[in-house]
């Protein structure tokens, strides 16, 4: 079920330059090695701050805002139709081991998000990671969810988001050590990543200004709810990625499974 008011962004070809990130002001005379280290630390810090703020906002008991001024439906009170089959592709996990995306979209109800760690747009990657973090925290206290739910964060910035970098990043954004499976994966190259982006209609392009404060890549925010059989059942955008709704959708799929098993 596609969210209300959503639209499919035109496909753009991933065109990420392998060149290093722009140097911070005042560091242009530093040796190149330390300059790159400083830039990476700044991006990690910015992303963690945004994700932390997002998680606090989600977790707080605040009145409904203009984006989510509604009560989510009760789990099981509605049906989520099949959108299409989830795409497959070759990826690398945080241990630098090959993994097929299909293996991460079958066997559990999966919430899959496309991100890149250099993103600093408040309603994009930091927000999506904050929502997944909140869902992960919930599963630490819910054994049923922990056993039947999976979170997947796929980076579309393979030149920067290496397996080693994602391993460090995942430790920084994961507050609960227990809970459901949460996998962070990247591609070996842009060539291997492109079919995955096409399969999920995930638009990504390089910004004309690589020093843009929101990050060097432009993209649409798309988060996918995938059932145990590897079928996409909902697609969330920045305007519909409400953790309350995602949780209700996950529980709806689990109730659907329980009902079918009794027939």
C-alpha positions in Angstrom: 0.0 0.0 0.0 1.6 3.2 -1.1 1.2 6.1 1.3 -1.3 8.8 0.6 0.0 11.7 -1.4 3.2 9.9 -2.4 4.7 10.2 -5.8 7.4 8.3 -7.5 10.5 10.4 -8.1 12.1 10.3 -11.6 14.9 7.7 -11.8 18.3 9.2 -11.8 21.5 7.3 -12.2 23.7 7.0 -9.2 26.7 9.2 -9.9 28.8 9.3 -6.8 32.2 10.7 -7.3 35.0 8.8 -5.6 36.7 12.0 -4.7 37.2 12.8 -1.0 34.8 15.0 0.9 35.4 18.8 1.0 37.9 20.0 3.5 36.6 22.0 6.5 37.5 25.6 6.7 40.8 26.3 8.3 42.3 22.9 7.6 43.4 23.2 4.1 47.0 23.3 5.1 46.9 20.1 7.1 48.3 16.9 5.7 45.7 15.1 3.5 45.5 12.1 5.8 44.5 14.1 8.9 42.2 16.2 6.8 40.2 13.1 5.7 40.1 11.8 9.2 38.7 15.2 10.4 36.0 15.3 7.7 34.9 11.7 8.5 34.6 12.5 12.2 32.6 15.6 11.5 30.1 13.7 9.3 29.7 10.9 11.9 29.2 13.4 14.6 26.5 15.4 12.6 24.7 12.2 11.8 24.7 10.9 15.3 23.4 14.2 16.7 20.5 14.3 14.1 19.6 10.6 14.9 19.7 11.2 18.6 17.5 14.3 18.4 15.1 12.4 16.2 14.9 9.4 18.6 14.2 11.7 21.5 11.5 13.4 19.6 9.9 10.1 18.7 10.1 8.7 22.2 8.8 11.8 24.0 5.1 12.0 24.8 4.4 15.1 22.8 1.1 16.2 21.2 0.6 15.3 17.5 2.5 17.6 15.2 1.4 18.8 11.8 3.0 15.8 10.1 1.4 13.0 12.2 -1.8 14.6 13.6 -3.7 11.3 13.7 -4.1 8.1 15.7 -2.6 5.1 13.9 -5.1 2.3 13.1 -5.3 -0.7 15.4 -3.1 -3.6 14.2 -5.2 -6.2 12.3 -8.0 -3.7 11.6 -6.9 -3.2 8.0 -5.2 -5.1 5.2 -1.9 -4.3 3.5 -2.0 -5.5 -0.1 1.1 -6.8 -1.9 2.9 -4.0 -3.8 5.5 -6.1 -5.6 8.3 -8.6 -4.9 11.3 -7.2 -3.1 14.5 -6.9 -5.2 17.7 -8.8 -4.8 21.4 -8.0 -5.3 24.9 -8.6 -4.1 26.0 -6.7 -0.9 28.6 -6.7 1.8 27.9 -6.8 5.5 29.9 -5.1 8.3 32.2 -8.1 8.4 33.1 -7.6 4.7 31.3 -10.8 3.9 29.2 -11.2 0.8 25.4 -11.4 1.4 22.4 -11.5 -0.9 19.8 -8.9 -0.2 17.2 -11.7 -0.7 18.5 -13.3 2.5 17.7 -10.1 4.4 14.2 -9.8 3.1 12.9 -13.3 3.8 12.1 -15.2 6.9 11.1 -12.2 9.0 9.0 -9.1 8.6 11.6 -6.6 7.5 11.8 -2.8 7.5 14.4 -1.8 4.9 15.8 1.7 4.6 18.2 3.2 2.1 20.6 5.6 3.7 24.1 7.1 3.5 26.0 8.1 6.6 27.1 11.5 5.3 23.5 12.7 5.0 22.6 15.6 7.3 19.1 16.4 6.0 16.9 16.3 9.1 14.0 14.5 7.4 16.1 12.1 5.4 18.6 9.5 6.5 19.1 10.7 10.1 15.3 10.6 10.6 15.0 7.1 9.0 17.8 5.8 11.1 16.2 7.3 14.2 12.9 5.6 13.4 14.6 2.2 12.9 16.4 2.8 16.2 13.2 3.4 18.0 11.7 0.3 16.5 14.8 -1.6 17.6 14.5 -0.3 21.1 10.9 -1.5 21.2 11.9 -5.1 20.3 14.3 -5.3 23.2 11.2 -5.4 25.5 9.0 -7.5 23.2 10.2 -11.1 22.5 7.7 -11.7 19.8 8.8 -8.7 17.8 12.5 -9.5 18.5 12.1 -13.0 17.0 9.9 -12.0 14.0 11.2 -8.6 12.9 14.3 -7.5 11.1 15.7 -4.0 10.3 18.0 -3.5 7.3 19.9 -0.3 6.5 21.4 -0.3 3.0 24.0 2.4 2.1 24.0 3.8 -1.4 27.4 5.5 -0.9 29.7 2.5 -1.3 32.9 4.5 -1.8 32.5 6.2 1.6 30.4 3.7 3.5 32.7 0.8 3.5 32.0 -2.3 5.6 34.4 -1.1 8.2 32.9 2.3 8.4 29.3 0.9 8.7 30.5 -1.4 11.5 31.6 1.6 13.5 28.5 3.6 12.6 26.1 0.8 13.5 27.6 0.6 17.0 27.1 4.3 17.4 23.4 4.4 16.5 22.3 1.1 18.1 21.4 2.0 21.7 20.1 -1.4 22.7 22.4 -4.4 22.4 19.5 -6.8 22.5 16.4 -6.8 20.4 15.7 -7.7 16.8 18.3 -8.3 14.1 19.5 -5.0 12.6 21.8 -5.4 9.6 23.9 -2.7 7.9 25.1 -3.4 4.4 26.7 -1.7 1.5 27.7 -2.6 -2.0 31.1 -3.5 -3.4 30.8 -1.0 -6.2 28.4 1.4 -7.9 27.9 -1.1 -10.7 26.6 -3.8 -8.3 24.5 -1.3 -6.4 22.6 0.1 -9.4 20.3 -2.9 -10.1 19.2 -2.8 -6.4 18.3 0.9 -6.7 16.4 0.3 -9.9 14.5 -2.6 -8.3 13.4 -0.4 -5.4 12.9 2.8 -7.5 15.4 4.5 -5.2 16.5 7.8 -6.8 20.0 9.0 -5.9 22.2 11.6 -7.5 25.2 13.7 -6.8 24.6 17.3 -5.7 26.1 20.0 -7.8 27.7 21.4 -4.6 29.6 18.6 -2.9 29.9 20.8 0.2 26.2 21.1 0.6 25.5 21.2 4.4 22.8 18.4 4.0 25.3 16.1 2.3 26.9 15.4 -1.1 24.1 13.2 -2.4 20.5 14.0 -3.3 17.9 11.3 -2.8 14.3 10.5 -2.1 13.6 8.9 1.3 12.0 5.4 0.8 11.6 2.9 3.6 10.0 -0.5 2.8 7.9 -2.9 4.8 8.5 -6.4 3.5 6.7 -9.5 4.6 8.2 -12.9 5.5 7.8 -14.1 1.9 9.8 -11.2 0.5 6.9 -9.1 -0.7 6.7 -5.3 -0.3 3.6 -4.4 1.6 4.1 -0.7 2.3 6.4 2.1 1.2 7.0 5.0 3.6 8.3 8.5 2.6 9.5 11.3 4.8 5.9 12.4 5.3 4.6 9.0 6.3 7.5 7.4 8.2 5.7 7.5 11.5 7.1 4.8 13.9 3.6 4.2 15.4 2.3 3.4 11.9 5.3 1.2 11.0 4.8 -0.8 14.2 1.1 -1.2 13.6 1.9 -2.4 10.1 4.4 -4.9 11.4 1.9 -6.2 13.9 -0.8 -6.4 11.2 1.4 -8.7 9.1 2.1 -10.9 12.1 -1.6 -11.1 12.8 -2.2 -11.9 9.2 0.3 -14.8 9.4 -1.3 -16.1 12.5 -4.8 -16.1 10.9 -3.6 -17.9 7.8 -1.8 -20.5 9.8 -5.1 -21.5 11.5 -7.0 -21.9 8.2 
